[in-house]
Amino acid sequence: MGSAFYALSAVHKITPAVAQLQHWLSQHPSAKAYWVGGCLRHVLADHAAGQSERDLYRLQRTIDDYDLTLIGACPRALSQALANALNAHWVPLDEAWGIYRLILTHAPFQNVSIDIAAALGDDIYTDLARRDLTINAMALRLELVEGTTPDFSDFKDFPGFIDPYNGLADLRARKIRMLSEANLKDDPLRLLRVFRMGAAIDATDYDPQTIEVVRRYAPRLSQSAPERQQLEFFKLLSRPDSFKHLQAMADAGLLEVVLPELTPCRAVPANTHHHLPLWDHTLEVARQCEVMFSSLPANTQAELLTPLGAPQSPLSRLGAVKFAALMHDVGKPDTMALLENGRYTFYGHEAVSETLSEQACARLKAANAVTQQLKRLTRWHLYPCAFSPASSQKSVLRFLRRIGEATPDLMLLAMADRMATKGPAVLPQDLTEAIAHHRWLLAQHYAYKPVLSQPRLLDGQAVMQLLGLKPGKQVGEWLARLQEAQQLGEIQTPEAAQAWLISQA
C-alpha cells in the first residue's frame, strides 16, 4: 500500500471502501481524491504525539466520519458509484456545492460515514484556502502503490501531503490559529468551531488575533442555523476535559450568544453560601463537573461517557451534565430577594431554571432526550441534598424511582454544585460531609437496581378487577403503592399483593 493510505490504515475498517474508491479512480485517471478534515487531523495528531505508522495501524483508532475532497471528477457520480458498490445509504447533503454522504452500516463498517465533496475551484489549494483553521487546512492524496511503506521521520515527507499554512506545526504545538479574518466572518459558525476544535485537540494556545476576531464578531453567531450551533456546542461539552475551552469561549463573549439565558446571572452577587458571584459560580460548577467526574467509580464514568439518547447523538451524558451546570441556576435572577438581615433568597429558582432550560433546548432544536434530561437535572439539582445514610429506605426508593437512570448524572451535578459553594457560612466539614452523603446516595442507585427492576406482582387489569375500578388515574396510583410495598419487601408474591391491596382499599 502507498504511504498516504497506509497512514490512514490506523482506521483500516474502511479498507473495503477505499479499495472501491481506488477502483473508481483508476477508471478516471484525471481525478484526484484527498483526505481532509477530522479523519486526517486525528491521524496526524497521533503521529505528532510520536506514534509510528505501524503503531497507528495496531491502535486502530476509532474514527467514524471521513472527508474526501475530489478534484477533476463529479462527486455525485463517484458517491453514487461507491454507494452502489458498498450497499451504502446515499445522502445528497448539498447539491449546489457538490457534497454527498455515504452512510455505511453493515460489517465491517459499523456506522461509518464518508463525505465526498468537490473542491472549490476544482483546485485543492483554493479549497484549503477557504477553510477556518490551519489545523483543518491540510490534505493527503489518496493513492495505492504496491510495496513496503517507507518509515518517514516526519509526516510532511509523505507524498501527496499538502500543508500550505503550517497546520501540522500548529497541531503539534496544540495551537488554534485562523487562516484569515474573512474566513471566520463569512461563516459565523466558525467562531464557535474555534473552541470546539480547541477542545478536540486539547489546545494549549489560542492565537490572540484569532480570539480578537471571535470577540469582534461574536454577535454574528446568532445568525447561524441553531442545528449547527447545537452540534458544535454539544461536541465541545462532551469532551471530558473541555472546561478550559468553554472558559475561553465565555471570555470571548461567545457563550452568552449560544445561551443568552446566562447573561442576567452577571447581576447576582456572592452571598453567605456562595463565595462567587452567580456568573462565576456557574462556570465553576461546570469545571467541578470534570473534577468530580474523575473521582467517580469506573462504571459510572463509563455510563456518563455514552451518548445521550440516540447512539449517534453528539451530546454525551457527561456533556449534558455540564450543560445542566450552566443552566441550573439561571432561574435565580428572577427569584432573587434580599431580606432585612442582608440574606439573599432564591425560592423556586429550580422551577424557573427548568423552564429556561426548555427554552434554550427549543432554540437550539435539541432532541427530546436532551430536553427532558436537562429539565430533569435543573429541576432536581438540590434534591440529593435531602439525603444521608440516616434517610429512610422508603424516601431513598422514592428518590431513585423519580430520578431513575439519570441518578448518576444528577449526583455528579449535585457534587459539582456543592464543591463550587464555599461561602463564609459553609464550613470545610460541611462540604466533606455533603460529598460523602452524595456518594452514598449514588451507591444506593446501584445497590437497589435489582429491587427497582423487579416485575410488578399485579398489573392494572388485576387491580381494576379486585377494587372494581374503571381505567383512570386511581389505577396508576394503586399500582405505584403496590410497587413501593413490593420494593420495601412488604409483599413478595401475587397472592400477598392481592391481600395487601384489599386490606388497603
C-alpha positions in Angstrom: 0.0 0.0 0.0 1.1 3.6 -0.6 2.2 5.8 2.2 -0.9 8.0 2.2 -3.3 5.2 2.5 -1.1 3.3 5.0 -1.2 6.3 7.3 -4.9 6.1 7.4 -4.9 2.3 7.8 -4.9 3.1 11.5 -8.6 3.2 10.8 -8.5 0.4 8.4 -12.1 -0.8 8.9 -12.8 1.4 5.8 -10.3 -0.6 3.7 -13.1 -2.1 1.5 -14.5 1.4 0.8 -11.0 2.7 -0.1 -10.5 -0.3 -2.4 -13.7 0.6 -4.2 -12.7 4.2 -4.4 -9.3 3.3 -5.9 -11.1 1.1 -8.4 -13.2 4.0 -9.5 -10.3 6.4 -9.6 -8.3 4.0 -11.7 -11.0 4.3 -14.3 -10.9 8.1 -14.2 -7.1 8.9 -14.4 -7.7 12.7 -14.4 -9.4 12.5 -11.0 -7.7 13.0 -7.6 -9.0 12.4 -4.1 -7.7 13.9 -0.9 -8.3 13.0 2.8 -9.2 16.2 4.6 -10.8 17.3 7.9 -11.1 15.3 11.1 -10.0 11.9 9.9 -6.7 13.3 8.7 -6.3 15.5 11.7 -6.8 12.6 14.1 -4.1 10.5 12.4 -1.7 13.5 12.2 -2.3 14.2 15.9 -1.4 10.6 16.8 1.7 10.8 14.6 2.6 14.2 16.1 2.4 12.6 19.5 5.1 10.2 18.5 3.3 7.1 17.3 4.9 5.3 14.4 2.9 4.3 11.4 2.8 0.7 12.4 1.7 1.7 15.9 -1.1 3.6 14.3 -2.1 0.5 12.4 -2.1 -1.5 15.6 -4.1 1.1 17.6 -7.0 1.0 15.1 -8.1 4.5 16.2 -11.9 4.8 16.3 -13.0 7.3 13.6 -16.5 7.1 12.3 -16.6 10.0 9.8 -14.3 10.7 6.9 -14.0 13.5 4.5 -12.8 13.3 0.9 -12.2 16.3 -1.4 -12.4 15.4 -5.1 -10.6 17.1 -8.0 -11.3 16.6 -11.7 -14.4 14.4 -11.3 -18.1 14.6 -10.5 -18.6 13.9 -6.7 -22.2 12.9 -7.4 -21.2 10.2 -9.8 -18.4 8.9 -7.6 -20.5 8.9 -4.4 -23.4 7.1 -6.2 -21.0 4.5 -7.7 -19.5 3.9 -4.2 -22.9 3.7 -2.6 -24.0 1.0 -5.1 -20.8 -1.0 -4.7 -20.8 -0.9 -0.9 -24.6 -1.1 -0.4 -24.4 2.2 1.4 -27.1 4.8 2.1 -26.5 7.8 -0.2 -27.4 11.3 1.0 -27.1 14.4 -1.1 -26.1 17.0 1.6 -25.7 20.0 -0.6 -26.3 19.6 -4.4 -25.3 23.2 -5.1 -21.9 22.7 -3.6 -21.5 19.1 -4.6 -21.4 17.5 -1.2 -22.6 13.9 -0.7 -22.6 11.5 2.2 -22.3 7.7 2.2 -23.6 6.0 5.4 -22.2 2.5 5.8 -23.9 0.4 8.4 -23.1 -3.3 7.6 -19.9 -5.1 8.6 -17.1 -4.2 8.7 -18.1 -0.5 8.6 -20.1 -0.1 11.9 -21.9 3.1 11.2 -19.2 4.9 9.3 -19.9 7.9 7.1 -17.8 9.2 4.2 -18.5 12.7 2.9 -17.4 13.4 -0.6 -17.2 17.0 -1.8 -16.0 18.9 -4.9 -13.0 21.1 -4.2 -13.7 24.8 -4.5 -12.4 25.9 -7.9 -11.6 22.3 -8.6 -8.2 23.0 -7.0 -7.0 21.6 -3.7 -5.1 24.8 -2.8 -8.1 27.0 -3.5 -10.2 24.7 -1.4 -7.9 24.7 1.6 -7.6 28.5 1.5 -11.3 28.8 2.3 -11.1 26.8 5.5 -11.4 28.0 9.0 -8.3 27.0 10.9 -4.7 26.0 10.0 -5.2 22.5 11.5 -8.1 21.9 9.1 -6.3 23.2 6.0 -4.3 20.1 5.3 -4.8 17.4 2.7 -3.4 14.0 2.0 -3.6 12.5 -1.5 -5.3 9.1 -1.6 -3.2 6.7 -3.7 -2.3 3.0 -3.7 1.2 1.9 -4.6 2.4 -1.6 -4.2 5.5 -2.3 -2.0 6.7 -1.5 1.5 5.8 1.8 3.1 8.9 3.9 4.0 9.4 4.9 7.6 9.1 8.6 7.3 10.6 10.6 10.2 8.2 13.5 9.5 4.7 13.3 8.1 5.4 16.3 5.9 7.6 14.0 3.8 4.6 11.8 2.8 4.0 12.0 -1.0 0.8 14.0 -1.6 0.7 15.6 1.8 -0.3 19.3 1.4 0.1 21.8 4.2 0.3 25.4 2.9 -0.5 27.1 6.2 1.7 25.1 8.6 -1.2 23.3 10.1 0.9 20.3 11.2 3.2 22.6 13.2 0.1 24.1 14.9 -1.3 20.7 15.5 2.0 19.6 17.2 2.0 22.8 19.2 -1.7 22.3 20.0 -2.3 25.8 18.7 -5.6 27.2 17.3 -5.0 29.7 14.6 -7.3 31.1 11.9 -6.5 31.3 8.2 -8.0 34.7 7.9 -10.4 37.1 9.5 -12.6 37.0 6.4 -13.0 33.2 6.6 -14.3 33.4 10.1 -16.5 36.4 9.4 -18.1 34.8 6.3 -19.4 31.8 8.2 -20.2 32.9 11.9 -20.4 29.3 13.0 -16.7 29.1 12.6 -16.4 31.4 15.6 -17.8 28.5 17.7 -15.7 26.0 15.9 -12.6 27.8 17.2 -13.3 26.5 20.6 -14.8 23.2 19.6 -11.6 22.5 17.6 -9.6 23.7 20.6 -11.3 21.0 22.7 -10.8 18.4 20.0 -7.0 18.8 20.1 -6.9 20.0 23.7 -5.3 23.2 22.6 -2.8 24.9 24.9 -2.5 28.1 22.9 -5.1 30.2 21.2 -3.7 32.7 18.7 -4.5 36.2 20.1 -5.5 37.6 16.8 -8.0 34.7 16.3 -9.5 35.4 19.7 -9.8 39.1 18.9 -11.7 38.3 15.7 -14.0 36.0 17.6 -14.7 38.7 20.2 -15.4 41.3 17.5 -17.8 39.2 15.5 -19.4 37.1 18.4 -22.9 38.5 18.0 -23.0 37.2 14.4 -23.0 33.6 15.7 -26.8 34.0 16.3 -27.2 34.3 12.5 -26.1 30.7 12.0 -28.6 27.8 12.0 -29.5 26.6 15.5 -28.8 23.0 14.5 -25.2 23.8 13.5 -24.7 25.7 16.8 -26.1 22.8 18.7 -23.8 20.3 17.0 -20.6 22.2 17.7 -21.6 23.2 21.2 -22.6 19.7 22.2 -19.4 18.2 20.8 -17.4 20.7 22.9 -19.3 19.9 26.1 -18.9 16.1 25.5 -15.2 16.2 25.8 -14.3 15.0 29.4 -11.6 17.8 29.6 -13.2 20.7 27.7 -13.8 23.2 30.5 -10.8 25.4 29.7 -12.1 25.7 26.2 -15.6 26.5 27.5 -13.9 29.2 29.7 -12.1 30.6 26.7 -15.4 30.7 24.8 -17.0 32.5 27.7 -14.1 35.0 27.9 -14.5 35.8 24.2 -18.2 36.6 24.7 -19.5 33.6 22.7 -21.1 31.5 25.4 -23.8 34.1 26.1 -24.6 34.2 22.4 -25.3 30.4 22.5 -27.0 30.7 25.9 -28.4 34.2 26.4 -30.2 33.0 29.5 -26.8 33.2 31.2 -26.4 37.0 30.9 -28.7 38.0 33.8 -26.6 35.8 36.1 -23.9 38.5 36.0 -26.1 40.7 38.2 -26.4 38.3 41.1 -23.7 38.9 43.7 -21.9 36.4 46.0 -23.6 35.7 49.4 -23.1 33.8 52.6 -23.3 30.4 51.0 -21.7 31.3 47.6 -18.2 32.7 47.6 -18.5 33.6 43.9 -21.0 35.8 42.1 -23.5 33.7 40.2 -21.8 34.1 36.8 -18.5 32.8 38.2 -20.3 30.2 40.3 -22.0 28.8 37.2 -18.7 28.3 35.4 -17.1 26.9 38.5 -19.9 24.2 38.7 -19.1 23.3 35.1 -15.4 23.0 36.0 -16.2 20.9 39.0 -18.2 18.5 36.9 -15.0 17.5 35.2 -13.1 17.4 38.5 -15.7 15.3 40.3 -16.2 13.1 37.2 -12.6 11.9 37.6 -13.3 10.7 41.1 -16.4 8.7 40.3 -16.3 4.8 40.1 -15.1 3.5 36.7 -18.5 2.0 35.9 -20.2 5.4 36.5 -17.6 7.2 34.3 -18.2 4.7 31.5 -22.0 5.3 31.7 -21.6 9.1 31.6 -19.4 8.9 28.5 -22.1 7.2 26.5 -24.3 9.3 24.1 -27.5 10.8 25.5 -30.4 9.4 23.6 -29.7 8.0 20.1 -26.4 6.3 19.5 -25.3 9.0 17.1 -26.1 11.8 19.5 -23.3 14.4 19.6 -24.0 15.0 23.3 -22.7 12.6 25.9 -24.4 12.2 29.3 -21.4 14.0 30.8 -21.8 16.8 28.3 -25.5 17.1 29.3 -24.4 17.4 33.0 -22.1 20.3 32.1 -25.0 21.8 30.0 -27.1 21.5 33.1 -24.3 23.0 35.2 -24.5 26.1 33.0 -28.3 26.2 33.3 -29.1 25.0 36.8 -29.2 28.5 38.4 -30.4 30.7 35.5 -33.7 31.0 37.4 -32.0 32.9 40.3 -32.1 36.4 38.8 -35.9 36.2 38.5 -36.4 34.8 42.0 -33.8 36.8 44.0 -35.0 38.6 47.1 -32.9 40.5 49.7 -34.1 40.1 53.3 -33.8 42.7 56.0 -30.9 40.8 57.6 -29.0 41.1 54.4 -29.5 37.5 53.3 -30.4 36.6 49.7 -33.1 34.1 48.9 -33.9 32.4 45.6 -37.1 30.4 46.4 -38.4 28.4 43.4 -35.4 29.1 41.2 -35.2 25.4 40.3 -38.6 25.5 38.5 -37.7 28.7 36.7 -34.3 27.2 35.7 -36.2 24.2 34.3 -38.4 26.5 32.2 -35.5 28.4 30.8 -33.6 25.2 30.1 -36.5 24.0 28.0 -36.5 27.4 26.2 -32.8 27.0 25.4 -33.2 23.5 24.1 -36.1 24.6 21.9 -34.0 27.4 20.5 -31.1 25.1 19.7 -33.6 22.5 18.3 -32.2 19.9 20.7 -33.5 16.3 20.6 -36.3 15.5 23.0 -34.0 13.2 25.1 -31.7 16.2 25.6 -34.5 18.5 26.6 -36.0 16.1 29.1 -32.6 15.3 30.7 -31.8 19.0 31.0 -35.2 19.7 32.6 -34.8 16.8 35.0 -31.3 17.8 36.1 -32.1 21.5 36.6 -35.4 20.9 38.3 -34.0 18.4 40.8 -30.4 19.6 41.3 -31.0 20.3 45.0 -32.9 17.1 45.7 -29.9 15.0 46.6 -29.1 17.4 49.5 -32.1 16.0 51.4 -30.5 12.5 51.8 -27.9 10.9 54.1 -27.4 7.4 55.5 -30.0 8.3 58.1 -32.7 8.7 55.4 -35.5 6.1 55.4 -35.5 3.3 52.9 -38.9 4.5 51.6 -37.6 8.0 50.9 -34.5 6.7 49.2 -36.5 4.4 47.0 -38.9 7.3 46.0 -35.8 9.4 45.0 -34.4 6.5 42.9 -37.8 5.9 41.2 -38.3 9.6 40.5 -34.8 10.2 39.0 -34.3 6.7 37.5 -31.3 6.1 35.3 -30.4 9.7 35.4 -29.3 9.3 39.1 -25.5 9.2 38.3 -25.9 12.3 36.2 -27.8 14.2 38.9 -25.4 13.1 41.6 -22.4 14.4 39.6 -24.2 17.8 39.2 -25.0 17.9 42.9 -21.5 17.1 43.9 -20.1 19.8 41.5 -22.6 22.3 42.8 -21.5 21.6 46.4 -17.8 21.9 45.6 -18.5 25.3 43.9 -20.3 26.7 47.0 -17.8 27.8 49.7 -19.2 31.0 51.2 -18.4 32.0 54.8 -21.5 30.1 56.0 -20.1 26.9 54.6 -17.5 25.1 56.7 -15.0 22.6 55.3 -16.6 19.8 57.2 -19.9 20.7 55.7 -18.5 20.0 52.2 -16.8 16.8 53.2 -20.0 15.5 54.8 -22.2 16.6 51.8 -19.9 14.9 49.3 -19.8 11.7 51.4 -23.6 11.7 51.5 -23.9 12.2 47.8 -21.5 9.3 47.2 -23.6 7.2 49.5 -26.8 8.0 47.6 -25.1 7.2 44.3 -24.1 3.8 45.7 -27.8 3.2 46.6 -28.6 3.6 42.9 -26.6 0.6 42.1 -27.5 -1.4 45.2 -31.2 -1.0 44.6 -31.2 -1.7 40.9 -32.3 -5.3 41.3 -35.1 -4.3 43.5 -36.3 -1.5 41.3 -36.2 -3.7 38.2 -38.5 -6.4 39.7 -41.5 -7.1 37.6 -44.8 -6.0 39.0 -46.7 -8.6 41.1 -50.1 -7.4 39.7 -51.0 -5.5 36.5 -53.6 -2.8 36.0 -56.3 -5.2 34.9 -55.9 -7.2 38.2 -56.1 -4.0 40.2 -59.3 -2.9 38.5 -60.9 -6.3 39.0 -60.0 -6.5 42.7 -61.1 -3.0 43.5 -63.9 -2.6 41.0 -62.2 0.4 39.3 -62.5 1.7 35.8 -59.4 2.8 33.8 -58.1 6.1 35.1 -55.7 7.9 37.5 -56.7 5.8 40.5 -55.4 2.6 38.9 -52.0 4.2 38.4 -51.9 5.4 42.0 -52.7 1.9 43.4 -50.0 0.4 41.1 -47.5 2.8 42.4 -48.4 2.0 46.0 -48.2 -1.7 45.2 -44.8 -1.2 43.6 -43.5 0.6 46.7 -44.7 -2.1 49.1 -43.1 -4.7 46.9 -39.7 -2.8 46.8 -39.8 -2.4 50.6 -40.2 -6.2 50.9 -43.7 -5.9 52.5 -45.2 -8.2 49.7 -43.4 -10.8 47.7 -46.0 -12.8 45.8 -49.1 -12.1 43.7 -51.3 -13.6 46.4 -49.7 -11.3 49.1 -50.2 -8.4 46.7 -53.9 -9.2 46.3 -54.4 -9.5 50.1 -52.4 -6.2 50.7 -54.5 -4.4 48.1 -57.8 -5.5 49.6 -56.6 -4.6 53.1 -55.6 -1.1 52.0 -58.7 -0.3 49.9 
